[in-house]
Amino acid sequence: MGRTPGELCGRQVLRRALAEVGPGGRAVDHSLFRGMRRVCLSAHTGAGFCMGISLDLHGRDNDGSVAFRPREGISGFEKAPRHCRGGDPPRRLSPLMLFPEMPDQGDKRRTIGAQGPRQATGPVAVAMLGGRRHYAVARALHAAGLLDCLFTDLWAHCWVCRALALAPGVCSLPGMRHLLNRRHEDIPAEKVVQFPLWGLWRLAARAGRVSTASIYRFYAAQNSRFCSRVAAAARSRTPAAFYAFNAAALEIFEACCLRGVRCILDQAAAPWEYDEQLLAEERDHWPDWEAGQVREDDWRPLAKRERQEWELADRIVCGSAHVVEAVKASGGPFEKCEVVPYFAFGGGDNLVASRGPDGTLIDRTRPDGRCRVLFVGTLCLRKGIQYLWEAARLLSSERACGRVMLRAIGTQALSQSGIRALREVMEVLPPVARPDLAGHYRWADVLALPSLSEGSANVGYEALAAGLPLIVTAQSGLPVQDRREAVLIPARSGRAIAEAIRHFLDRPQELAEMSAAALRTAATLSESSYAERLVKAIAHGSEFRVREMAGSRDPSEKPDGTRSV
């Protein structure tokens, strides 16, 4: 026909795909698609390549033929026609993405989302922006011998970061030490695929955005660009599964579905729509605390990406039951969710923070009768920092004045007036590199986490490993018990935070007891146990799909559709 494989148009792809389904008109046999809402049909173009088209099943006629409609949002469509029936191709489609054929898959039909089964029986590729959880997912998979590669924006072993590290005075610049710690010795450099120049540009461009609305729009655009880069770079690889994070996985999962690769989504926080509904109320209650106004149009693209990722994902890994409940409340596929609690990602640095210079455990009962309260995290409304400010104001007007010291460490995502209000009642410090947090944990007596919504707060696990008792909300998603290693408080209550601090002031002996309990809890949440739970969740997800397609129920499934790991 005079075309190269990459020039085949959508009309030819669809004709070949429908022809390949089988002889005797099986392409229009509705029994072939029973129980499916979407299907991805692939066509071999020669030279070891295949192409595909994703279609919605749009209904059936009396003669058993199936009506198809190209799925909205799939890259490669310029104008999505309303539908095409049976083997009739659409009038006009632009060329679709080209992928190397999976050598171990042969000519099996590709299916999207829950139409599997797609088995995770081989290596797993991981895609992530930044150093989430200190690369815990990639480390766990590598330790289990299952890591295909790690795709990330920036890895500190690249030539750009090495050059920056050698430049005089660069390491003393704000945030530079944090940047140069974007690596981990447990992950071999040959397992990392990065985009260093784009990664540096992204960090610089993000730093120039102050308002929450502009940051949301920036995230939506750059998440899409990152995923497109990963999808292009992954064409020569053949993982059995791809692990990516919410709102930064869509284009990767679309490519995976065309190749029959299993999709695992890490729902690192509650859904965007769920959080924004909470924050809309907070912005009304605290009108001057956030920089700029946020409209639905600012965060809706991220929420839309997230919902599309839910549909394509075979399994959704959540850090806490709070996330599962938030997915359910948002109308999401909570039956795909599995809870895998985290661990103290800082490792030995946190354990050092629990001991003094002589190696003995720190006595948290201060002879001066003071209570040192630490907050670590982004200074934003979702983290509840405004209610810690409210508690500090209450305590300053009581006899506790002068006996409570507060310190907040983190990226400043509030307005200037909000930051000024915080500085009136507490010490506010910029974010520090992970190794430097140990000194702050050693300084503190208690860690306050008054979050309105979290996935599962990483800093909480680090504080437990440092022997710090917690003042925490249930929405922080931490595996703690009230009055054991933490004081649980209701969300949105500065008065409850103040009462918890008073509790430690009046009963200093409980600090030592809860500190010991925190260390015991952290010991049960080890890196090895996290790796075991994560690998089990990925592997059991594929087995669950096989049983589900057979019409039986997974014996470990809870009544609400979730599964314990």
N, C-alpha and C positions, 0 to 999 in steps of 0.2 A: 504493500500500500504506500510505500515511500515514506513511512513515518518511523522514527525511532521509538523504543518502548516508552520513553518519557513523554512522547507527543500524542499518545493515544487519548482521544477525547472521551468524555463521559459516556456518549452514545455507544461507542465501541466497547468500552469497559462493561457496560450493563449488558449488552448483547452477549458478550463472551461469558460473563458471569452467569447469566440465566441459562446459557447453553450448557455450562459445566455442571449445573445442579444435577443433571442426569437425563437419560433418554426417556422417551415416552411421556413427555409433558409433565414430569415431576415438578417442574418449576412453578406450576399453577395448582399443584395438589395441596390443598390447605392443611392436610394432615401432617405434612412435612414441617409446618410452622406452628403446630399446636402448642399453646402456652407461651408463645413468643410475642413480644410487642415490637421488637426491633431485630433486624438481621443485617449482617454485613456480608455481601456477596463479593467474592474475589475472582479475578480473571488473570490467568498466566499470560504474560506477554513475551516470553522467551528470554534468553540470556540470563536465566536465573532470577527473574523479577516477577512480581505479581502486583496487580492493582485491585482496588476494591471500591465499592460504593455502599454507603450506609443508608438503609431504608426503614421507614416506619411501615408496619403492617396496618393498612388503612381500612380493612374490612374485607368481607368475602361476598361474592355473588352467589346466586342460586346454583350456578353450574360448577361451583367449587373453586373458581379462579380467585386469586388473591390480588387485592389492590395495594400497590406500594406508593409511598410518598417519601422522597428524599428527606433525611433527617435534618432539621434546622441546626445550625451552629457547626456542622462538620466543615473543616477547612477544605477548600477546593471548589465550593459552589459559588457561582456569581449570582445566579437567579434560581432559586429553588422552585420548580414547578409544583403545582398543586398535587398531582399524583400521576402515576403511570400504571396501567393495568396489565397484569400478567407479564408477557414478554415484550410489550410495547415500550420502547425506550423513551425517555424524556426528550423534548425538542432540542434543548441546548444546555450543555453543562461544560464548565471549564475543565481543563485537565486536573486530575486528582493527584495526590501525593504518591510518590513511587517508593517502594520499600523492597529491600532484598527479601527473597523468599526464605522462610524458616526451613532450614535443611531437615530438621527432625519432624516437621509437621506434614510433609507431603502435600497432597491436594485436599486436606480436610477443609470443610467449610468453616469460615470464621464467624463467630457470633459475638454480639455486644452484651456487656453487663451480665445480667442474671441468666442469660440464655445458655450458659456454659454447658458442660463443665470445662474450665480451663485449669489445668493442673499445675501447681507450683512444685514441680519435681526436680528443678534444676536451679541454677544460679539466679540471684535476685539483684536487679539494678536499683539504685537509690538516687533520687533527684531531690535536691534541697537547696534553697537559698540561705546563705549564712551558715553558722555553726550550731544549728538547733541541737539542744541537749548535749552539746560537746560531741557531736557526731555519734551519739549512742546507737542509733539504728544501724548505721554502717559498721560500727565496731562490733555489734552483736552478731550481725550476719557474717562478718569476716571471721570472727572467732569460731563460728559454726561451720566455716568452709562454704558459705552460701553466697558470698558477695561477688557479684559479677564486676561491678564498678560503681563508683560514686560520682555523680554529676553534680557540680556545684559552681557557684559563680566565681569564687576566689579561694585558693588554697595557698597558704603562706610559704610553701616551698617553691612557688613559681619564681621566675627570674625577676619579675617586677618587685615582688615583696623582698627578695634577697637584696636587690639594689637599694630599696628604701631603707632596709635595716642597716646597711653599711654607710648611709649618708649621715654626716654629723648632725646631731641634734634632732633627727627625725623621730627617734623613739620617745622623746620627751613631749612631742606634740599631742594634743588631746585626741584620744581615741586610737592613736597609732599602735600602742602596745596591744590593745584589744584586737586590732586588725592583724598584727603579726602573730597572734596566738590562734589564728584560724587554721589549725592543723591538728593532727593527733598522730603520735608515734605508732599507735596500734594499726593504722591504715597505711599500707605501702603506697608510695607515691605513684607506682605504675597502675594502681587501681583507681586513680583519680583522674577525671576529665573535667577541666575547668575552662573558664572564659575570663582570663585575668584583666584584660584591658576593659572589656565591657563591665566586669565586676567593679573595677575601680571607678569607672564613670558612674555606675549606678550609685555607689556609696557617696560620691561627691554630689551628684544630683539630688539624692535624698536629703543630704545635710542642708541643702539650700531651701528646703520646704518647711514651713513653720506651721501653717494652718492644718487642722485635721482633715479638712475636705481635700486640700491639694495632695496630702499624703495618701489618702485613699485612692484618688485618681492615679497617682503615680504607681502605687502598688498594682492596680489592675492592669495598667499598660505594661509595666516591667515584668510582672508574673507571666503574662502572655508571651513576651519576647523570650524570656528564659526558657519556657516550655518549648517554644518553637526551635530554639537552639539545641535543646536536649534531644528533641525528636529527630532533628537532622543528624546530630552527632551519633545517635544510637542506631542508625540504619545498618551499620556494619556489624552490630552486635546481636547476639541471639539469646537474651535472658529468657528464663521461663516466666518471670514475673517482674513487674516494675512497682516500686514503692515510692510514692510521692506524697506531698503535703497539701492540705486543703487550700483552695484558691490558687494553687501553683502546680496544678497537675493536668489541667483539661486537655491541652494539645498533646501532651504525652500519652494520655489514656486513649485519645482518639486514634493516635498512631498505633498504640498497642492492640486496640480492638481490630484494626485492619490486619494485624499480623498474628492474631490469636494468642497474644501475650496476656497473662493474668495481671489484673490491676488491683493494687492494695493502696488504699487511701488512709493517710494518717490525719485524723481530725484533731489537730493540735489544740483547738479551742472550741468553745461553743460556736454554733453557726453564726455567720455574720448578721443575718436577719434577727436572730434571737438577741444577740448582744446590742444591736442598734436600737431595738425596741426598748431595752433597759436604759440605754444611754440617752435616748430622747427624753425620758423622764428626768434623768439626772441633769441634763442641760437646761431643762426648764427650772429645776430647783437650784442649780448653781450656774446662773446665766453668764457670769463674768469669768468663769474659771477655765474655759477652753478657748483656744485661739481660733477666731473665725467661726462662722456658722456652718453647720453640716446639714445638707439636704439629702433626701432619699436618693437622688440622682448620683450623689457622690459615692455611696457605698453599694448601691444596687448592682453594678457590674461585678463586684466581688461575690456578692450573694448569688448571682446568676451562675457564675463560674462554679461555685461550690455545689449548687444543685445539679448541674450537668455532670460534675465529677461523681456525685452520689450515684447517679444512674449508671455510669460506666463502671464504677468500682465493683469488684467481686467481693471485697471485704473492706470494712471500715474499722480501723484500730483507734480506740479512744483511751485517753489516759485516766478517765474516771467515769463513774456512773452519772455524774452531773452532765457530762457531755452527751451521753446516750439519751438522757431525759430531755436535753435541749434539742437534739436532733428529732426526737419524737414530737416534741412540742411544736417544732417547725414544720411538721408534716413530712419529714424525711424518712428514709428506709432504715429505721432503727433495728430491724431484724437482721441487717448486715453487720451490726456493730458488735465488737468484742472489746472488753475492758482489759488493758494491759497496764498496770501501774508502773510508774517510773522508779528510778533509784537516784542516789546522790551522784550526779554526773561529774562533780569535781573530784571525786575519789579521795586520794590521800590528803589533798589540801584541806578538805573539810575535817578530816580526822585530826590533823595537826591543830586545827582551831579549837578542838575540845580539850587540849592539854596545855599546860604551862611550859615555861622554859626548862623545867626539870623533868618533864615527861609525865607528870601526874595530872589527873583530871582537874580542871578548873573548878574551884568552889564558887558557885554563882551567888552565894549569899554575901553581899558586900558589907564590910564593916561600917561604912559610912551611911548605911540604910537607904541608899539610892537604888533606883531601878533604871537600867539602861535599855531603852526600847529601840530596835532597829527595824527599818523598812527597806527592802531591796526590790527594785522593779521599776518599770516605767512610771513616771509621775503623771498619771492620767486618771480620769474619772472612773474608768472600769476597774482599776486597781483599788478604788476606795480610799485613796490618799486624803480626800476631802473629809472623810469621817475620822481619820486619825487626827487631822487638824482640829476638828470639832472636839474630839476627846482631849486634846492638849489644852484647848481653851477652857474646857470644864475643869481640868485638873489645876490649871494655873490660878483659878479663883478659889481654890480650896486649900486645906492644910497641906496637901501634897505638893504645893508649889515649891520648887527648888529641889525636890526629892526625885523628880522624874527627868531623865535626859532622853531626848529623841533625836534620832539621826535617820535621814532619808537619802538613799543612794539610787540613782538611776537617770535614764534619759528624761529630759524635761519636755513633756508633751502638753503642758498647760500654758495658759496665757501669762503675760508678765505680772498681771495683778494676782493671779493664782499663786505664782511662785513667790511673790512678795509676801502674801499671806502666810505661806508655809514657813518662810524664813523668820517670821516674827515669833514662832513658837518652837522651831526645831532647826537643827543643822541640816542643810541641804548640800549634798555633794554630787558631782557628775559621776557617770558610770565608770567603774573601774574594771580592769582585767580580772578574769576569773581567779588567777593565783593570788591576787591582792585582797580578795574577799575574806580570806582566812583571818587576817588581822581585825577586820570589822566584826566577824563572828566572835572572835575572842574578846573583843571589847564589850559586846552586848550581853544582856541577861535574858532577853526575850525578843523573839521576832514577831512582828505584827503583820498579818496578811488579811486585811479587811476587804478582800476582793468581792465584787459583785458577780463576777463570772470568770472562770478560768477553765483551761483544759485540765491540767493538774500542775500546780505551781512548782516549777523546777526549784526555785529558791527554798521552798518548804522542805524538800528532800535534803538539800545541802545543809539547811539549818539543823535538821534532825541528826545528820551525821556529825555535826559540830557540837551536838549536845545542847542545843538551844530549845527550850520550851516555846510553844507557839501560841499566839492569840490569833485565831483563824476562823473564817466563815466556812460553812459547809460547801459553799459554791467555789471554794478554792480547790476542791477536788483532791484533797490529801487523805491518805489512809490513816487517820489518827482518831483517838477516842477522847471524849471530854474528860478532863481532870486526870488523864493518864500522862500524856506527853503534850497536851494542848488544852487551852480553854476555848471551847467553841462558842461563838457569838453569832447573833443574827446579823444578816447583811443590812447595810444602810443604818447603822446605829452607832453614832459617836459615844452615846451614853454607855452602851454595852462595852465598848473598848475601854472607856475610863474606869468602869467597874472592874474589868479584868486586871488592869494595871494596879488598881487599889488592892485587889486580892493578893497580888505578889508583894506589894509593899507591906501589907499587914501579916502575911504568912511567908516570910523569906525562906523558912525551912522547906517549903514545897518546891522551891526552885531547884534544890539539889535532887529531890526525889523525881521531879519531872524531867530534869536533865538526864538522869540515869535511864529513865524510861525512853527518852528520845533516842539515846544511843542503842538501846535494845531494839527499838522499832527499826532504826536505820540498818541494823545488822541483818534483819530479815528481808530488807529491800536491797539486795546486793546486785552488782552488775551481772553476775552469772545467772541469778534468778530472773532478772529482766530479760536477758538473752534467751533463756529457756522459754519464758512465757511468750516472747515475741515470735520466735520460730514456730512454736506450737500453734499460735494464732494464725500465722500464714499458712502452715501446712494443713491444719484442721479446717481452715476455711474451704479448701478445695474438696476435702472429703465431705464436708457438709453439703456442698453444691451437688455432689453425685447423689447423696441420699435424698436431697430435696427434689431433684429431677425425677427420682424413682417414686416420689410420692410418700416417702416415709419421714419420720421426725427424728432429728438428732437427739439421742438420749440425754445429752448434756445441755439441751436448750431449756431456758427458763420459760415460764408461762407467757412473759411479755415478748418473747421472740429473741432475746439476747442470749449469749452464751458466756459462761464463766470460763476463764482460762487459768 
